[in-house]
Amino acid sequence: MKTEASLGTAGAVADKSRPGADFAELVKARLTALVLLTTAVGFYLGCRGPMDYRALLRVFFGTAAAAAGAAALNQWWEWQLDATMHRTRMRPVPAGRMRPISAFVIGMVLALFGVCYLWFACNPLTAILATMTVAIYIFAYTPLKRVSTFNTLVGAVPGALPPMIGWAAARGTLDAGAWSLFTIVFFWQLPHFFAIAWMYRDDYARAGFQMIASDDPTGERSASQSVLFCILLLCLAGLPGFVGVVNFIYIPIELALSGAFVVVAMRFLRTRTRSDARLLFITSIIYLPLLLTALVLTKI
């Protein structure tokens, strides 16, 4: 712990001239970009009639602020735990390049601004969904990580709400189409998270996080759960085709993409190697944008 903190301080001296990069890391820019992608798809699929690009920009702006704020608050909450893990110890706060109070203020300002902006610029439903996203992520998922492996299921809820925010911005209501998008993103996250958790199980154990990979040195538990949720995703990702969101062409595309995801998960189950866990992780990253593209291209 002391040694790692010293390394973080050394990194701070070398990197004080990178405030832009530190801000991007604090708000988890890549994760926020994925949030915005799913929000945009939800908005597009929820649109009736011509695309309202101004409305899309408004929901983009508000959701980006709320998601960035949640990420910053998460890092403020866990900065001491992040300092114990190799993969996170060089984040701005544990590395000493940013004070914890600064991360807290940035997170609060962004989250509150994002929710308020959505309320007034879009509609109250989008703001309520954004509030739920931030609240579940910070007050349920974050503390639960040190208590129960159930945290992964809880954490998948705020991750699956952004397409519903987009849908709500387009229609002002939530219906079966919105819930079908929630279902896809919810189940996609589970094998994605299981692969990460198993690859970095020692890091998570060092921080005291209760992940499904805990006490799973062979990877059997993580891999079998990944296969289970990939199969569920295979069955459920076709829902938009049955609730009138997309046309029949989407179904075979979804089956092909989800089938490939299942095959990679089964490979991980068979070999239980770090390289195949990483392959599952990479596959998950490729899968979701391809599936979202299929949804967009086959919209009714």
C-alpha positions as CSV (number, residue, x, y, z in Angstrom):
1,M,0.0,0.0,0.0
2,K,2.7,2.5,1.0
3,T,4.9,1.5,-1.9
4,E,2.0,1.9,-4.4
5,A,1.1,5.3,-2.9
6,S,4.7,6.3,-3.4
7,L,4.6,5.2,-7.0
8,G,1.4,7.2,-7.5
9,T,3.1,10.3,-6.0
10,A,6.0,9.9,-8.4
11,G,3.5,9.7,-11.3
12,A,1.9,12.8,-10.1
13,V,5.1,14.8,-10.4
14,A,5.6,13.6,-13.9
15,D,2.1,14.1,-15.1
16,K,0.9,17.4,-13.5
17,S,0.8,19.0,-17.0
18,R,-2.0,16.8,-18.2
19,P,-5.2,18.2,-16.7
20,G,-7.2,17.4,-19.9
21,A,-6.2,13.7,-19.8
22,D,-6.8,13.5,-16.1
23,F,-10.3,15.0,-16.5
24,A,-11.0,12.5,-19.3
25,E,-9.9,9.6,-17.0
26,L,-11.9,11.0,-14.0
27,V,-15.1,11.0,-16.0
28,K,-14.2,7.7,-17.7
29,A,-14.5,9.2,-21.2
30,R,-14.6,5.9,-23.0
31,L,-17.4,4.5,-20.8
32,T,-19.2,7.8,-21.2
33,A,-18.9,7.5,-25.0
34,L,-20.5,4.1,-24.9
35,V,-23.3,5.5,-22.7
36,L,-23.9,8.2,-25.4
37,L,-23.9,5.6,-28.1
38,T,-26.6,3.6,-26.5
39,T,-28.5,6.8,-25.7
40,A,-28.4,7.9,-29.3
41,V,-29.6,4.5,-30.5
42,G,-32.5,4.6,-28.0
43,F,-33.4,8.1,-29.3
44,Y,-33.2,7.1,-32.9
45,L,-35.3,4.0,-32.5
46,G,-37.8,5.9,-30.4
47,C,-38.3,8.6,-32.9
48,R,-41.5,8.8,-34.8
49,G,-41.2,10.8,-38.0
50,P,-38.2,12.9,-39.0
51,M,-35.1,12.9,-36.8
52,D,-35.0,15.9,-34.4
53,Y,-31.3,16.5,-34.2
54,R,-31.6,19.4,-31.8
55,A,-33.5,17.1,-29.4
56,L,-30.8,14.5,-29.9
57,L,-28.1,17.0,-29.0
58,R,-30.0,18.1,-25.9
59,V,-30.3,14.5,-24.6
60,F,-26.7,13.9,-25.5
61,F,-25.5,16.9,-23.6
62,G,-27.5,16.2,-20.4
63,T,-26.7,12.4,-20.4
64,A,-23.0,13.1,-21.0
65,A,-22.9,15.4,-17.9
66,A,-24.8,13.0,-15.7
67,A,-22.7,10.0,-16.7
68,A,-19.5,11.9,-16.3
69,G,-20.6,13.1,-12.9
70,A,-21.4,9.5,-11.8
71,A,-18.0,8.3,-13.0
72,A,-16.2,11.1,-11.1
73,L,-18.2,10.4,-7.9
74,N,-17.4,6.7,-8.2
75,Q,-13.7,7.5,-8.4
76,W,-14.0,9.9,-5.4
77,W,-15.7,7.2,-3.4
78,E,-13.2,4.4,-4.2
79,W,-9.9,6.4,-4.6
80,Q,-8.3,4.7,-1.6
81,L,-9.3,1.2,-2.9
82,D,-8.1,2.2,-6.4
83,A,-4.7,3.0,-4.9
84,T,-4.4,-0.7,-4.0
85,M,-5.0,-2.0,-7.5
86,H,-2.4,-2.1,-10.3
87,R,-5.0,-1.3,-13.0
88,T,-6.4,1.8,-11.2
89,R,-3.6,3.2,-9.0
90,M,-2.6,5.7,-11.6
91,R,-6.0,7.3,-11.8
92,P,-5.9,11.0,-11.0
93,V,-7.0,10.9,-7.4
94,P,-5.1,7.8,-6.1
95,A,-2.0,8.9,-8.0
96,G,-2.1,12.3,-6.3
97,R,-2.6,14.4,-9.4
98,M,-6.1,15.5,-8.1
99,R,-7.4,16.1,-4.6
100,P,-10.4,13.9,-3.6
101,I,-12.5,17.0,-2.8
102,S,-11.9,18.2,-6.4
103,A,-13.2,14.9,-7.8
104,F,-16.2,15.1,-5.5
105,V,-17.1,18.7,-6.5
106,I,-16.6,17.9,-10.2
107,G,-18.8,14.8,-9.9
108,M,-21.6,16.6,-8.0
109,V,-21.7,19.6,-10.3
110,L,-21.8,17.5,-13.5
111,A,-24.4,15.0,-12.1
112,L,-26.7,17.7,-10.8
113,F,-26.3,19.8,-13.9
114,G,-27.0,16.8,-16.2
115,V,-30.1,15.9,-14.4
116,C,-31.5,19.5,-14.2
117,Y,-30.6,20.1,-17.8
118,L,-32.5,17.0,-18.9
119,W,-35.5,18.0,-16.8
120,F,-35.8,21.4,-18.5
121,A,-34.3,20.8,-21.9
122,C,-35.9,17.4,-22.6
123,N,-38.6,16.2,-20.2
124,P,-39.0,15.1,-16.6
125,L,-38.9,11.4,-17.5
126,T,-35.4,11.6,-18.9
127,A,-34.2,13.4,-15.7
128,I,-35.8,10.8,-13.5
129,L,-34.1,8.0,-15.5
130,A,-30.7,9.9,-15.3
131,T,-31.2,10.3,-11.5
132,M,-31.9,6.6,-11.1
133,T,-28.7,5.9,-13.2
134,V,-26.5,8.1,-10.9
135,A,-28.2,7.0,-7.7
136,I,-28.0,3.2,-8.3
137,Y,-24.4,3.5,-9.6
138,I,-23.2,5.5,-6.6
139,F,-25.4,4.4,-3.7
140,A,-26.1,0.8,-4.6
141,Y,-23.5,-0.6,-6.9
142,T,-20.4,1.1,-5.5
143,P,-20.8,0.1,-1.9
144,L,-22.2,-3.3,-2.8
145,K,-18.9,-4.2,-4.5
146,R,-17.3,-4.9,-1.1
147,V,-20.3,-6.8,0.2
148,S,-21.8,-9.2,-2.3
149,T,-21.2,-10.7,-5.8
150,F,-24.7,-9.5,-6.5
151,N,-23.1,-6.1,-7.2
152,T,-22.6,-7.1,-10.9
153,L,-26.3,-7.5,-11.5
154,V,-27.1,-4.3,-9.7
155,G,-24.4,-2.5,-11.6
156,A,-25.8,-3.6,-14.9
157,V,-29.0,-1.7,-14.2
158,P,-27.6,1.9,-14.5
159,G,-25.6,0.6,-17.4
160,A,-28.8,-0.4,-19.2
161,L,-30.8,2.8,-18.5
162,P,-29.1,5.2,-21.1
163,P,-31.0,3.8,-24.2
164,M,-34.2,4.3,-22.2
165,I,-33.2,7.9,-21.6
166,G,-32.8,8.3,-25.3
167,W,-36.1,6.7,-26.0
168,A,-37.8,8.8,-23.4
169,A,-36.4,12.0,-24.9
170,A,-37.8,11.0,-28.3
171,R,-41.3,9.8,-27.1
172,G,-41.8,11.1,-23.6
173,T,-42.9,7.7,-22.5
174,L,-41.5,4.2,-22.0
175,D,-43.0,1.2,-23.8
176,A,-42.0,-2.3,-24.8
177,G,-39.5,-1.0,-27.3
178,A,-37.6,0.9,-24.6
179,W,-37.6,-2.2,-22.3
180,S,-36.3,-4.4,-25.1
181,L,-33.3,-2.1,-25.4
182,F,-32.8,-2.2,-21.6
183,T,-32.8,-6.0,-21.7
184,I,-30.2,-6.2,-24.4
185,V,-27.7,-3.8,-22.7
186,F,-28.4,-5.4,-19.3
187,F,-27.6,-8.9,-20.4
188,W,-24.7,-7.8,-22.6
189,Q,-22.9,-6.3,-19.6
190,L,-22.7,-9.5,-17.6
191,P,-20.3,-11.6,-19.7
192,H,-18.4,-8.4,-20.4
193,F,-18.0,-7.8,-16.6
194,F,-17.2,-11.5,-15.8
195,A,-14.4,-11.5,-18.3
196,I,-12.8,-8.3,-16.8
197,A,-13.4,-9.5,-13.2
198,W,-11.6,-12.8,-13.9
199,M,-8.7,-11.3,-15.7
200,Y,-8.1,-8.9,-12.8
201,R,-9.3,-11.1,-10.0
202,D,-6.1,-10.6,-8.0
203,D,-6.5,-6.8,-8.2
204,Y,-10.2,-6.9,-7.1
205,A,-9.3,-9.3,-4.2
206,R,-6.6,-6.9,-3.1
207,A,-9.2,-4.1,-2.8
208,G,-11.7,-6.4,-1.1
209,F,-14.2,-6.4,-3.9
210,Q,-16.6,-9.3,-3.8
211,M,-16.7,-10.4,-7.5
212,I,-17.9,-13.6,-9.0
213,A,-14.3,-14.3,-9.8
214,S,-13.4,-14.3,-6.1
215,D,-12.1,-17.7,-5.1
216,D,-12.4,-18.8,-8.7
217,P,-8.8,-19.6,-9.7
218,T,-9.7,-22.0,-12.5
219,G,-12.3,-19.6,-14.1
220,E,-15.0,-22.3,-14.1
221,R,-17.5,-20.2,-12.2
222,S,-16.9,-17.0,-14.3
223,A,-16.9,-18.9,-17.6
224,S,-20.0,-20.9,-16.9
225,Q,-21.9,-17.7,-15.9
226,S,-20.6,-16.0,-19.0
227,V,-22.0,-18.8,-21.2
228,L,-25.3,-18.7,-19.3
229,F,-25.8,-15.0,-19.9
230,C,-24.6,-15.1,-23.5
231,I,-27.3,-17.8,-24.2
232,L,-29.9,-15.6,-22.4
233,L,-28.8,-12.7,-24.6
234,L,-29.1,-14.8,-27.7
235,C,-32.7,-15.5,-26.8
236,L,-33.6,-12.0,-25.6
237,A,-31.7,-9.7,-28.0
238,G,-34.4,-10.5,-30.6
239,L,-37.1,-8.8,-28.6
240,P,-37.0,-5.5,-30.7
241,G,-38.1,-7.6,-33.7
242,F,-41.1,-8.9,-31.8
243,V,-42.3,-5.6,-30.4
244,G,-42.4,-3.6,-33.6
245,V,-39.1,-1.7,-33.3
246,V,-37.2,-3.3,-36.2
247,N,-38.1,-5.5,-39.2
248,F,-37.6,-9.2,-39.7
249,I,-34.1,-8.8,-41.2
250,Y,-32.8,-8.0,-37.7
251,I,-33.5,-11.4,-36.3
252,P,-31.0,-13.5,-38.4
253,I,-28.4,-10.8,-37.9
254,E,-28.9,-10.9,-34.1
255,L,-28.8,-14.7,-34.0
256,A,-25.5,-14.7,-35.9
257,L,-23.9,-12.1,-33.7
258,S,-25.2,-13.5,-30.5
259,G,-24.3,-17.1,-31.6
260,A,-20.7,-15.9,-32.1
261,F,-20.7,-14.4,-28.7
262,V,-21.9,-17.7,-27.2
263,V,-19.1,-19.6,-29.1
264,V,-16.4,-17.4,-27.6
265,A,-17.9,-17.7,-24.1
266,M,-17.9,-21.5,-24.5
267,R,-14.3,-21.4,-25.6
268,F,-13.5,-19.6,-22.4
269,L,-15.4,-22.2,-20.5
270,R,-13.4,-25.0,-22.2
271,T,-9.9,-23.5,-21.9
272,R,-10.3,-21.1,-18.9
273,T,-7.2,-19.2,-19.9
274,R,-6.5,-15.5,-19.5
275,S,-6.2,-15.1,-23.3
276,D,-9.6,-16.5,-23.9
277,A,-11.1,-14.4,-21.1
278,R,-9.6,-11.4,-22.9
279,L,-11.0,-12.7,-26.2
280,L,-14.4,-12.8,-24.6
281,F,-13.9,-9.2,-23.4
282,I,-12.9,-8.0,-26.8
283,T,-15.8,-9.9,-28.4
284,S,-18.2,-8.1,-26.1
285,I,-16.8,-4.7,-27.2
286,I,-17.2,-5.6,-30.8
287,Y,-20.6,-7.3,-30.4
288,L,-22.6,-4.4,-28.9
289,P,-21.8,-1.7,-31.6
290,L,-22.5,-4.3,-34.4
291,L,-25.8,-5.2,-32.8
292,L,-26.8,-1.5,-32.3
293,T,-25.9,-0.9,-35.9
294,A,-28.2,-3.8,-37.0
295,L,-31.0,-2.2,-34.9
296,V,-30.5,1.2,-36.5
297,L,-30.4,-0.2,-40.1
298,T,-33.5,-2.4,-39.6
299,K,-35.7,0.2,-37.8
300,I,-39.3,0.1,-39.0
